Amino acid sequence: MAAEVLQGESWWVYALAGVVSILFGLAAIIWPGLTLFVLVILFAAYAIIDGILRFIATLRAIGAHQTWWPQLVIGIVDIAAGLFILAYPGRTAVLVAYVIAFWAILIGLFEIVGSLATAQLLLLVVGIISVVFGFVLLANPLAGALALVIVIGIFAIVRGIVLLIHAFRAPEMPAFPT
C-alpha cells in the first residue's frame, strides 16, 4: 500500500524529468555548437571540482597516516585537464572527435584482419565501414563532434518520451507486485 501511494505521488517527478530531457534534446539538436561548448565547459568544471575534492582527500589521508599520493596525482591531473579545457574549449571538442576517429580506424583494422583470419564476410564489411568512418571523422573532426551532440540530443528526446509515458502510467501501476 505504501509503495503504491509513493508511486502515485511521484509520477510528476518522472514527468518533469521527461520534459527536461526532451527540452535538453531539442536544445542539443537546435543549437549543437552551443550545446557542445556548454558540455565541454561543464566537464572542465567537473574536473576542477573533482581535483579540489581529491586534494581534500589527500589532506585527510595524510592526517590519517594512509596512502595519500594517488589522490594527489589524480587531483593534479584533474585540475590540469580542467584548466586546459577552459583555456581551449574548441580544441578539446575536436580532440574527442580525434580519439573516436583513431579508435574507429584501429578497431576497423582489427576487424578486417579478424575477418580474413576467420573468413567472415560481415566482419570484413563492418571493419571497412569502421575505417571509412574514422577517416571521414579525421577529415572534419568538428562536424563529427557536432554530430555526436545531435545523437545525444536524439537520445535525450527518446528518453524523455519514455519517461513521460512512464509518468502517465505510473499511478495505474503498483510499484512492486503484491
C-alpha positions in Angstrom: 0.0 0.0 0.0 2.8 2.5 0.9 4.7 1.6 -2.3 1.6 2.3 -4.3 1.0 5.7 -2.7 4.6 6.7 -3.2 4.5 5.6 -6.8 1.2 7.5 -7.3 2.5 10.6 -5.7 5.9 10.6 -7.5 4.5 10.4 -11.1 5.3 14.1 -11.5 9.0 13.5 -10.9 9.1 11.2 -13.9 7.0 13.7 -15.9 9.3 16.6 -15.0 12.4 14.5 -15.8 10.9 13.6 -19.1 10.1 17.3 -20.0 13.6 18.4 -19.0 15.1 15.5 -21.1 13.1 16.5 -24.1 14.0 20.2 -23.8 17.7 19.3 -23.5 17.4 17.0 -26.5 15.7 19.8 -28.6 18.4 22.3 -27.5 21.1 19.9 -28.5 19.6 19.4 -31.9 18.7 23.1 -32.5 22.0 24.5 -31.1 24.6 21.7 -31.4 27.6 24.1 -31.3 26.4 25.9 -28.2 25.5 22.5 -26.6 28.9 21.1 -27.4 30.6 24.2 -25.9 28.4 24.0 -22.7 29.2 20.3 -22.3 32.9 20.9 -22.7 32.7 23.8 -20.1 30.7 21.6 -17.7 33.2 18.8 -18.0 36.0 21.3 -17.2 34.2 22.5 -14.1 33.6 18.9 -13.1 37.3 18.0 -13.5 38.4 21.1 -11.4 35.9 20.4 -8.6 36.9 16.7 -8.6 40.6 17.8 -8.4 39.8 20.0 -5.4 38.0 17.2 -3.7 41.0 14.9 -4.4 43.2 17.5 -2.7 40.9 17.4 0.3 41.1 13.6 0.3 44.9 13.9 0.2 45.0 16.0 3.3 42.6 13.7 5.1 44.7 10.7 4.1 47.9 12.4 5.3 46.2 13.2 8.6 45.0 9.6 9.0 48.5 8.3 8.1 47.2 6.5 5.0 48.5 6.3 1.4 47.9 9.8 0.0 49.9 10.2 -3.2 47.3 8.6 -5.6 44.7 11.2 -4.6 47.3 14.0 -5.0 48.3 12.8 -8.5 44.7 12.4 -9.6 43.9 15.8 -8.2 46.7 17.4 -10.2 45.7 15.7 -13.4 42.0 16.7 -12.8 42.8 20.3 -12.3 45.3 20.5 -15.2 42.8 18.9 -17.5 40.0 21.2 -16.4 42.2 24.3 -16.8 43.4 23.1 -20.3 39.7 22.5 -21.3 38.8 26.0 -20.1 41.7 27.6 -22.0 41.0 25.6 -25.2 37.3 24.5 -25.3 37.3 24.2 -29.1 40.4 22.1 -29.2 39.0 19.8 -26.6 35.8 19.1 -28.5 37.9 18.4 -31.6 40.3 16.2 -29.5 37.3 14.0 -28.5 36.5 13.6 -32.2 40.1 12.6 -33.0 40.1 10.0 -30.3 36.9 8.5 -31.7 38.3 8.6 -35.2 41.5 6.8 -34.3 39.6 4.3 -32.2 37.3 3.5 -35.2 40.3 3.1 -37.6 42.1 0.8 -35.2 39.0 -1.3 -34.4 38.2 -1.4 -38.1 41.7 -2.7 -39.0 41.5 -5.4 -36.4 38.0 -6.4 -37.7 39.4 -6.6 -41.2 42.3 -8.8 -40.1 40.0 -10.9 -38.0 37.6 -11.3 -40.9 40.4 -12.5 -43.1 41.6 -15.0 -40.5 38.1 -16.4 -39.9 36.6 -15.9 -43.4 33.6 -13.9 -42.1 32.4 -11.5 -44.8 30.2 -9.4 -42.5 33.1 -8.7 -40.1 35.0 -7.5 -43.2 32.2 -5.2 -44.1 32.0 -3.8 -40.6 35.7 -3.3 -40.5 35.7 -1.4 -43.7 32.8 0.8 -42.5 34.7 1.5 -39.3 37.9 2.5 -41.1 36.0 4.7 -43.5 34.1 6.3 -40.7 37.3 7.0 -38.9 38.9 8.7 -41.9 35.8 10.8 -42.5 35.8 11.9 -38.9 39.5 12.8 -39.2 38.8 14.9 -42.3 36.3 17.0 -40.3 36.5 16.4 -36.6 34.4 19.4 -35.6 31.5 18.2 -37.7 31.9 14.8 -36.0 31.8 16.3 -32.6 28.6 18.3 -33.5 27.1 15.1 -34.9 27.8 13.4 -31.6 25.9 16.2 -29.8 22.9 15.6 -32.2 23.0 11.9 -31.3 23.0 12.8 -27.6 20.0 15.1 -28.3 18.0 12.4 -30.1 18.8 10.0 -27.2 17.6 12.7 -24.7 14.3 13.2 -26.6 13.6 9.5 -26.8 14.4 9.1 -23.1 12.2 12.0 -22.2 9.3 10.5 -24.2 9.7 7.2 -22.4 9.8 8.9 -19.0 6.6 10.8 -19.8 4.9 7.6 -20.8 6.0 6.1 -17.6 4.8 9.1 -15.6 1.3 8.9 -17.0 1.2 5.1 -16.5 2.8 5.2 -13.0 -0.4 6.0 -11.0 -2.0 2.9 -12.5 0.8 0.5 -11.8 1.8 -0.8 -8.4 5.5 -0.2 -7.6 6.0 -3.8 -6.5 4.0 -6.9 -7.3 1.7 -7.6 -4.3 
